[in-house]
Amino acid sequence: MSQYRIALDAMGGDRAPEAIVDGALRALRRFPDIDILLAGPRERIEALLNDAGELRRRVEVLPAQQVIGMDESPMLAVRQKKDASMVVAMNAVREGAAGAVVSAGSTGAILACGMFRVGRISGVERPAIGVVLPGIRKNTLLMDSGANVDCQPKYLLQFGLMGSIYMRGVEGVDEPRVGLVNIGVEAEKGNRLVKETYELMSAQKLYHFAGNCEARDIFTGDFDVAVTDGFDGNLILKHTEGLAKALFGMMKEEINRAALPVKIGGALVKPVLSKIKGKLDYNVVGGAPLLGVNGAVVKAHGSSGPEAIENAIAQARRMLEGNVVEKIRDGMSGLRAAEE
């Protein structure tokens, strides 16, 4: 049985380090085939491991005295704070001590750390953040979700490849259908970026390009990967989060002030609504993969509790199990060969 080593930024996020360490211990109980490397102040981390029992032997503490704050310049902080917990965790992947890293820290810092500490896969122009969104029939990976606001067609071409490999290796989709987010399904629709990307995606043979994807199609289950630039992707993501919150809030408000029969009906459907709401809960999803770097990197939500950290570690483990990074390397080699 393979033993996967996963580095964890113990000081990243609003509830660090307690929630991070607790989530790590939960993951260790759940998966006997993982070891955890916790990056953070040794004495503080060791104190939280006092009651770990037999799990303690599968935990290594990586001393790190600095923390990258959410309000710091990501690039500057990554360069100057060489003893920051995030940097130390990323360095463990670069040096081969771990195969994956999980952090609930600053998104910008994770992107900078991933690019300059872990390093880009050869041929990848821009690493991208993918977010799995729930649909009526299946999940869809939104690529990019905010890492690259200004893109060229070749970036989006690569996002499609990386997203397809991720969905095959982590979500178990046999032949992922990749869609290009556009304002219509017709090939002639869209701006210059989308039109040029459409031509590139149509010409390549490394993944299944299924044509243009309107934003509403992301949730119907017609596509497994929805490719867009980080600006539009982040707009879609934030709009989805806001709309879901508003809809559940409006339903609750209307049921509370309705007549008794409606309130009874609301109580009867509450378990179903809770199940739907759970599909949108970041604690269940775990995190968002940063694809295109030389290691499995998962960005957990900044407010992550132990459950979210446990599931983010599970996501990193699935990336290692599915050899996602190695397959992206192979895919990029095929893409370069086709371009030549």
N, C-alpha and C positions, 0 to 999 in steps of 0.2 A: 504493500500500500504506500503510495506517495505521501510524503510529509510536506505540506505547503507552509512556507514561512511568510508571515504577513506583518509588515511594520505598521505601527499605529502612532499617529501624532496625538500623544496623550494630552497635550495642552491646547488643541484646536477646538473651537466651539464655545458656546455660551455656558455649557455645563461641565467644562473640563476642570480637573481631571477625573472627578468622581464618576460621572456618567460614562466616560470613555473606558475607564478600567473595569467598571461593572459590565459594560457591553462586551468587553474583551473576554471576561470570565464566562459570560453566558455563551459566547461563541465557542470557547474551549470545551465547555460541557456538551455542546451540540455537535461539534465536529472533532472526533478523535484524531483526525489526520492533519491538524494545523498546529503550528507554534506561533506565538505572538511576540513581537519585539515592540516594547513600549518606550517611546522617546519622550523624555521629560526629566524634571528634577528627581534624582535618585531617591532621596530620603522621603519625599512626598509620595512618590509612586510606591516605594517599598511599604510604606505605612498602609496603603490601600490594599496591599496584597497579603497582609498578615493572616487573613482568614481564608486564603485561597486553597489551602490544603494540598492535595496531590496535583492540582492544576499548576501550582507554582513552578514545578520543574519544567513546564512547557512555556514559561514566560522568561524573556530576557529584557532587562532594563537597559536602555541606551541613554546615558547621561546627556541632558540638554538643559541649559539654564535660561535660555532666552525664549521669548514667545513673539510671534508676528501678530500684531494687532489688526483688527478689521479695518481700522482707519489709516493704516500706514500705506505708503507707496509700495505696491507689491514688488516691483523690480528692485527698488532700492533696498527694501528690507531683506530680500533673498540674498542680495550681494553682500550686505553689511553684517547681517546677523547669521554668521556661520554656525553658531551654537544654538540656533532656534530649533525647537522640537520638530517642526515641519521639515526643516532642512536636513536635520539628522536622520529623520525617518526616510526621506527621499534618497539620501546618500546611501542608506542601507541597501536600497534597490540597485542603485548605480554600481555599488561595489560587489553585488552578488550575494549579500548576506540575507536578503529577502527577495521574493519574487513579486510582491505586491505591497502597496501602501494605501492606507485609508486616513483621511483627514476631514474634520468638520470645520477647518479654518477658512480663511479668506479665499474666495474663488480665484481672484486675481493672483494671489500668492501661490496657490496650487498650480495654476497654469504656468506661472513663471518658473516655479520649482520643477515642474514636470519637464519643461523645455530645456532649462539650463543646468539642472542637477541630474535628473534621470536621462535626459537627452532624447531628441526626436529619432524616430525610426528613419533609416536612410530612404530618401525620396519623399517623405511626408513634408509638404510645404507648411501646413499649419495643423497642429493637434486640435481636436474639437471635443466639445462636451456633449454627450448624448443623454437625453432624459426619456425614460420609458413612460409613455402616457397610456392609460387604460382606454380600451375601445369597447364597442358593443360585443364584438366577437373575439377580439384578441388585442394584444398590446402593440403599440407602434413606437419605434425609437425616433425621437426628434433630433436631428443632426444638422446644424450646430445649434446649441441652445444658449449661446451668449459669449463664447470665447473669442469669436472673430466677427466683428461688426462690419468690416470691409473685406469683401472676398473677390477672388477671381474665379473664372469658370473651372480652372484646374483644381482649385481647392474643393469645390463642391463635388467634382468628379471623384476625388479621393474620399470625401465624407461618405459618399455612397458605398464605396468599397469597404471602408472601415465599419460602417454601420451594418452592412450585410454580414460581414464576418462576425461581428459581435452578436447579432441576433441568431446566427447559426450556432455559435459556440456557447452562448450563455442562455438564450431563450429556447434553443432546440428547434428552430425553424429550419426545415429542410432546404427550401429555396426561397429566401427572403425576397419579397417584392419591394423594389426601391422606387419611390416616387419623388418627383421634383416639385416642391411647393410653388404654386403659381396661381394667378387670378382666374384661370380657366384651364380646361383639359386639352384644348386644341394646341397643336404644336406651334402655331404662329403667335400665340398669346404671350404676354409678359414683356419685361424690359430687356435690355441688351444682355445683362448678366445671365438671365434665365434662358434666353434663346440660344446663346452660345453654349451654355452648359447642357442644354437639351441635345444639341448636336454631338457633343462629346460623349454623353451618356448613351446615346443611341448607337454610337459607333463601337463602343467597347464591348467585350465579350466575357469579362471576368465576373460580372454579377447581373442579375435579372433586373433591367430597367423597365418599369411598368408604366412609364409616361408621367404626364403632369398630375399633380395632386393638389386639389383645392384644400384650403385649411379645414373645412368641414369634413373632408374625407379621412382626415387623420384618425377620427374617432369611429368610423364605420367598420374598420377592420379590412379595408380593401388594400392597405399597404402595411408592410412590416417596418419600413424605414421611410421617413419623410425628410428629405434633404433641403436645407435652406441656409442662408447666411446667418451669422449669429445675431444680427440686429433683428431680423424678422422672426427668427426662432425664439428669441427672448420675449418678443412681443406676444407671440402665440402662447408661450408658456405662462407668462404673467396674466394674460387675458383669461386663459383656462382656469388658473387658480382663483382669480377674482370672480369669474362667472360661477364656478362651482360653489364658492363661499356665499355669493349673493343668492343663488337659487335655494340652497339649503336654508339660509336665513329667512327668505321670503316664505318658504313652505312652513317653517316653524311658526312664524309670525301669524300667517293666515289661519293655521290650525288652532293656535291658542285663542284667537278671538272669534272662532266659528261656533256654530251651535253644537250641542252635545253629540248628535249622531256623527258629525264630522270629526270631533275629537276622539270618539271611539274608533272610527275608521283610521285616524292618524296613529292611534296606539297600536292597531293591528298591523299596519305597514311599517312601523318603526324598525323592526329587525331587518327588513329588506333595505330601507333607507340607510341604516347603519352599515350594512354590508357594502352598499355602493360607495358610501363615504369612506369606508376603509380602503377601497381601491385607490383613492386619491391621497391617502395618508402617507407622508414621507417616512414615518416610522416603520411602515410595512415595506415600502419600496426599498429603503436603505440608502441609496445614493445614486450619483450620476457618474458614469465612467468618463475619464479623459482618455480618448483614443488617439493613437499616433505617437506615443512615447514608448521608450524601451522598458516598459514595466506595466503591470496592471495597477492603474491609479484610479481610486474611487473617491469622489467628493461627496461627503455626507452633509446633510443640512446643518446649518450653524446652530440650530436649537436642538440638535439630536440628543435623545435620551438613550438609556441602555439598549432598548429594543431596536432603535434605529441603527445604533453602532453595530449591534449583533448582526443585523441584516445587511449592513454595508460590508462587513467582513465576509458574510456569506456570498455576497455578490463578487467580491475580490477573489474568493476561493473558486467560484464558478468560472471566472475569467482564466485563472491558472489551470483549472481542470480542462477547460475547453481550448487551451493553448492559443488564446486570442491574439496575444502579442506576436507569437511566432507566425501565425497565419496571416496577420497583417503584413509582416515582413515579406512573406512569400508573395502575397497579393501585390505589394508595391513593386516587387521585382518583375512580376508579370505585367504590371501597368507600364513600367519604364520600357520593358522589352517591346510592348505593343506600340508605344510612342515612337521608339527608334525605328 
